[in-house]
């Protein structure tokens, strides 16, 4: 069931035609380089359960307090039972409303969660196993609208991570502005141009990694 929901959510962001555009952009970018470019789109980097609990508890308490003040009954015998009654439906609501969860999640924590998810994906998807250690992951977490671009050791040895950070910020801005596919295609082309300078195409080069990963 979770997989079905995830597929449905991905389809809200990316249709088959757009997916084909991204795959073609990767193929063009890799034509002149032995580097491997892998865009990866995930629905979310975490379910933020703890934030949903905090949101439900605090909201339930605030609503109970307002009700108590309106009816002029500030005893704990109204406040506590009403808070418990409201907690479960508000928890269900918070789990379905990302803005409510994010309101109780520090921005720095969201950024860290996405970063850790990107690092995990880099290793789980085998980007550290390419022949020349020149795999590069363009990780997009759709719910958070955040981007990380990670390169393997061979890439990091010749290209500073700060360059990827600037490109990731530009791509994230494009996503927030509703230009995800256009911005991603531009980023892929820019990554390809950089890789061509340091990792030119080899005659025996093979496509070692997928051109697009969706989860």
C-alpha positions as CSV (number, residue, x, y, z in Angstrom):
1,X,0.0,0.0,0.0
2,X,2.8,2.4,0.8
3,X,4.4,1.8,-2.5
4,X,1.1,2.5,-4.3
5,X,0.6,5.8,-2.5
6,X,4.2,6.8,-3.3
7,X,3.7,6.1,-7.0
8,X,0.5,8.2,-7.0
9,X,2.3,11.0,-5.3
10,X,5.3,10.9,-7.7
11,X,2.8,11.1,-10.6
12,X,1.6,14.4,-9.2
13,X,5.0,15.8,-9.8
14,X,6.2,14.0,-12.9
15,X,4.3,12.4,-15.8
16,X,5.6,10.0,-18.4
17,X,6.4,12.7,-20.9
18,X,8.4,14.6,-18.3
19,X,10.2,11.5,-17.2
20,X,11.2,10.8,-20.8
21,X,12.6,14.4,-21.1
22,X,14.7,13.9,-18.0
23,X,16.1,10.5,-19.2
24,X,17.0,12.0,-22.6
25,X,18.7,15.0,-20.9
26,X,20.9,12.5,-18.9
27,X,21.8,10.6,-22.0
28,X,22.8,13.8,-23.8
29,X,24.9,14.9,-20.8
30,X,26.7,11.6,-20.5
31,X,27.5,11.4,-24.2
32,X,30.8,13.3,-23.8
33,X,31.9,12.0,-20.5
34,X,32.6,8.8,-18.6
35,X,30.9,10.3,-15.6
36,X,27.6,8.9,-14.4
37,X,24.7,11.3,-13.7
38,X,21.7,10.0,-11.7
39,X,18.7,12.2,-10.9
40,X,16.7,10.7,-8.0
41,X,13.3,11.9,-7.0
42,X,11.8,10.7,-3.7
43,X,8.3,11.7,-2.4
44,X,9.7,12.6,1.0
45,X,12.9,12.0,3.0
46,X,11.1,11.2,6.2
47,X,7.5,10.9,7.6
48,X,8.3,13.3,10.4
49,X,6.2,11.3,12.9
50,X,7.6,13.1,15.9
51,X,6.6,16.5,14.4
52,X,3.1,15.2,13.8
53,X,2.8,14.1,17.4
54,X,4.0,17.5,18.6
55,X,1.6,19.3,16.3
56,X,-1.3,17.2,17.5
57,X,-0.5,17.6,21.2
58,X,0.0,21.3,21.1
59,X,-3.0,22.0,18.8
60,X,-5.2,19.8,21.0
61,X,-4.1,21.6,24.1
62,X,-4.7,25.0,22.5
63,X,-8.1,24.1,21.2
64,X,-9.0,22.7,24.6
65,X,-7.8,25.9,26.3
66,X,-9.9,28.1,23.9
67,X,-13.0,26.0,24.6
68,X,-12.4,26.2,28.3
69,X,-12.1,30.0,28.2
70,X,-15.2,30.4,26.0
71,X,-17.4,28.3,28.3
72,X,-15.7,29.7,31.4
73,X,-14.7,26.3,32.7
74,X,-10.9,26.3,33.3
75,X,-10.9,23.1,35.5
76,X,-8.5,20.3,34.6
77,X,-11.5,18.0,34.4
78,X,-12.5,19.6,31.2
79,X,-9.1,20.5,29.8
80,X,-7.4,17.2,30.1
81,X,-10.2,14.9,28.8
82,X,-10.9,17.2,25.9
83,X,-7.2,17.4,25.0
84,X,-7.1,13.5,24.9
85,X,-10.3,13.4,22.8
86,X,-8.9,15.9,20.2
87,X,-5.4,14.3,20.1
88,X,-6.1,11.3,17.8
89,X,-8.1,13.1,15.1
90,X,-5.6,16.0,15.1
91,X,-2.7,13.5,14.8
92,X,-4.4,11.9,11.8
93,X,-4.8,15.4,10.3
94,X,-1.2,16.4,11.0
95,X,0.1,13.3,9.3
96,X,-1.8,14.3,6.1
97,X,-0.9,17.9,6.2
98,X,2.9,18.4,5.6
99,X,2.7,22.2,6.3
100,X,1.4,21.4,9.8
101,X,4.2,19.0,10.4
102,X,6.8,21.4,9.1
103,X,5.5,24.1,11.3
104,X,6.7,22.0,14.2
105,X,10.0,21.0,12.6
106,X,13.0,23.3,12.6
107,X,14.3,24.2,9.1
108,X,17.8,23.0,10.0
109,X,16.4,19.6,10.9
110,X,14.5,19.3,7.6
111,X,17.7,20.1,5.8
112,X,19.7,17.6,7.8
113,X,17.1,14.9,7.2
114,X,17.2,15.4,3.4
115,X,21.0,15.4,3.4
116,X,21.2,12.1,5.3
117,X,18.6,10.6,3.0
118,X,20.7,11.7,0.0
119,X,23.8,10.2,1.5
120,X,22.1,6.9,2.2
121,X,20.6,6.8,-1.4
122,X,24.1,7.5,-2.8
123,X,25.4,4.3,-1.3
124,X,22.2,2.2,-1.6
125,X,22.0,2.9,-5.4
126,X,25.7,2.1,-5.9
127,X,27.0,5.5,-7.0
128,X,30.2,4.7,-5.1
129,X,30.9,1.7,-7.3
130,X,31.6,3.2,-10.7
131,X,34.9,2.3,-12.4
132,X,36.4,5.8,-12.2
133,X,34.6,6.9,-9.0
134,X,32.8,9.6,-11.0
135,X,29.1,8.9,-10.2
136,X,27.1,12.0,-9.3
137,X,23.7,12.0,-7.6
138,X,21.1,14.8,-8.1
139,X,18.8,14.1,-5.2
140,X,15.4,15.8,-5.1
141,X,13.1,15.4,-2.1
142,X,9.7,16.5,-3.4
143,X,7.8,17.1,-0.2
144,X,10.5,19.3,1.3
145,X,11.5,20.9,-2.1
146,X,15.1,20.4,-1.3
147,X,18.1,19.3,-3.4
148,X,21.5,17.7,-2.7
149,X,24.1,17.1,-5.4
150,X,26.6,14.5,-4.3
151,X,29.8,13.4,-6.1
152,X,31.9,10.3,-5.6
153,X,35.6,10.5,-4.5
154,X,36.9,10.9,-8.0
155,X,34.7,13.9,-8.6
156,X,35.3,15.5,-5.2
157,X,39.1,15.3,-5.9
158,X,38.8,17.7,-8.8
159,X,35.6,19.6,-8.3
160,X,34.8,21.5,-5.0
161,X,31.5,20.6,-3.3
162,X,30.7,24.3,-3.1
163,X,30.1,24.2,-6.9
164,X,27.4,21.5,-6.5
165,X,25.9,23.4,-3.6
166,X,25.3,26.5,-5.8
167,X,23.7,24.4,-8.5
168,X,21.5,22.6,-5.9
169,X,20.2,25.9,-4.6
170,X,19.3,27.0,-8.1
171,X,17.5,23.8,-8.8
172,X,15.6,24.0,-5.5
173,X,14.5,27.5,-6.4
174,X,13.3,26.3,-9.8
175,X,11.3,23.5,-8.0
176,X,9.7,26.0,-5.6
177,X,8.7,28.2,-8.6
178,X,7.0,25.2,-10.4
179,X,9.8,24.7,-13.0
180,X,11.1,21.4,-11.8
181,X,11.6,19.6,-15.1
182,X,13.0,22.6,-16.9
183,X,15.4,23.4,-14.0
184,X,16.5,19.8,-13.6
185,X,17.2,19.5,-17.3
186,X,19.4,22.6,-17.1
187,X,21.2,21.3,-14.1
188,X,21.8,17.9,-15.8
189,X,23.3,19.7,-18.8
190,X,25.5,21.9,-16.5
191,X,26.7,18.8,-14.6
192,X,27.5,17.1,-17.9
193,X,29.6,20.1,-19.1
194,X,31.6,20.0,-15.9
195,X,32.2,16.3,-16.1
196,X,33.3,16.5,-19.7
197,X,36.2,18.7,-18.6
198,X,37.5,16.2,-16.1
199,X,36.2,12.9,-17.2
200,X,36.1,12.7,-21.0
201,X,34.3,10.0,-22.8
202,X,36.1,6.6,-23.1
203,X,35.7,4.2,-26.1
204,X,34.9,1.4,-23.7
205,X,32.5,3.4,-21.6
206,X,29.3,1.8,-20.5
207,X,26.2,3.2,-18.8
208,X,26.8,1.9,-15.3
209,X,23.9,3.5,-13.5
210,X,20.2,4.2,-14.1
211,X,19.3,7.5,-15.9
212,X,16.5,8.3,-13.4
213,X,15.4,6.8,-10.1
214,X,12.0,7.4,-8.6
215,X,10.9,6.3,-5.1
